[in-house]
Amino acid sequence: MELYSYCRSSASFRVRIALELKGLAYDYRAVQLIKNEQLSEAYTAVSPARLVPQLVDGDVSIGQSLAIIQYLDELHPQPSLLPGDAQARARVRSLALDIACEVHPLNNLRVLRYLVREMKIGDEAKNLWYRHWVEQGLAVVERRLADEPQTGHHCHGDTPTLADCVLVPQIFNAQRYGCRLQHVPTVMRIFETCMQLPAFQRAQPSACPDFEP
Ligand SMILES: N[C@@H](CCC(=O)N[C@@H](CS)C(=O)NCC(=O)O)C(=O)O
């Protein structure tokens, strides 16, 4: 398997966590977003959306991190990242989507670049935008994790699921942009728990072959 990834891409990070949790070997194909490699003709042939991650597994090529993780989970069911019954799986997907759909797209690189280059918004205003959507989105996740009885050591129960794969990278980005995190203690407790696990450590940006401090 080949994973097209960029070390600081949170969507790629989600898939790297899933691969590590399942113990699946893969070849890392770096796409340096910072150098606009995602826009090259060669990469457009791999990913028509010009986004990372993209998983290539033989003849199969898949974009969208959540679709990739669910593909891996179906092919390699243990350990399961979508455990339990239909109700439990719906909760896990819903938590993952609270971040992947409601927070992440507002702060993607191309959105931030558009704000700065086309809308002529300064760096300070861009950072305000970034922090606003992350802090508000994480507050939603916090309310759910704090109130819903299915929350355990992890987002759902005591083992990592798809929801943890999506939560952890968003916290890395939040910390990088100096977002306020005091209002999300349950989120941070789960983040710390995840980061104790070797799979999450091996998947983090600083462990990637293309990492530059
Ligand atoms: N919904 C997509 C999001 C993918 C995405 O936005 N990837 C970002 C990096 S985290 C990217 O490739 N950005 C390139 C750009 O904005 O030009 C997924 O979950 O895979």
PDBQT file of the ligand as one rigid body, heavy atoms in Angstrom, charges set to zero:
ROOT
HETATM    1  N1  LIG A 301     -12.019  15.855   3.510  1.00  0.00    +0.000 N 
HETATM    2  C1  LIG A 301     -10.687  15.529   3.081  1.00  0.00    +0.000 C 
HETATM    3  C2  LIG A 301      -9.787  16.702   3.358  1.00  0.00    +0.000 C 
HETATM    4  C3  LIG A 301      -8.454  16.552   2.690  1.00  0.00    +0.000 C 
HETATM    5  C4  LIG A 301      -7.668  17.835   2.835  1.00  0.00    +0.000 C 
HETATM    6  O1  LIG A 301      -8.249  18.914   2.940  1.00  0.00    +0.000 OA
HETATM    7  N2  LIG A 301      -6.328  17.723   2.855  1.00  0.00    +0.000 N 
HETATM    8  C5  LIG A 301      -5.523  18.896   2.992  1.00  0.00    +0.000 C 
HETATM    9  C6  LIG A 301      -4.433  18.685   4.016  1.00  0.00    +0.000 C 
HETATM   10  S1  LIG A 301      -5.084  18.376   5.620  1.00  0.00    +0.000 SA
HETATM   11  C7  LIG A 301      -4.884  19.230   1.661  1.00  0.00    +0.000 C 
HETATM   12  O2  LIG A 301      -4.484  18.352   0.932  1.00  0.00    +0.000 OA
HETATM   13  N3  LIG A 301      -4.800  20.518   1.335  1.00  0.00    +0.000 N 
HETATM   14  C8  LIG A 301      -4.190  20.967   0.129  1.00  0.00    +0.000 C 
HETATM   15  C9  LIG A 301      -4.620  22.354  -0.210  1.00  0.00    +0.000 C 
HETATM   16  O3  LIG A 301      -5.377  22.966   0.536  1.00  0.00    +0.000 OA
HETATM   17  O4  LIG A 301      -4.161  22.826  -1.268  1.00  0.00    +0.000 OA
HETATM   18  C10 LIG A 301     -10.194  14.279   3.814  1.00  0.00    +0.000 C 
HETATM   19  O5  LIG A 301     -10.713  13.997   4.892  1.00  0.00    +0.000 OA
HETATM   20  O6  LIG A 301      -9.316  13.571   3.312  1.00  0.00    +0.000 OA
ENDROOT
TORSDOF 0
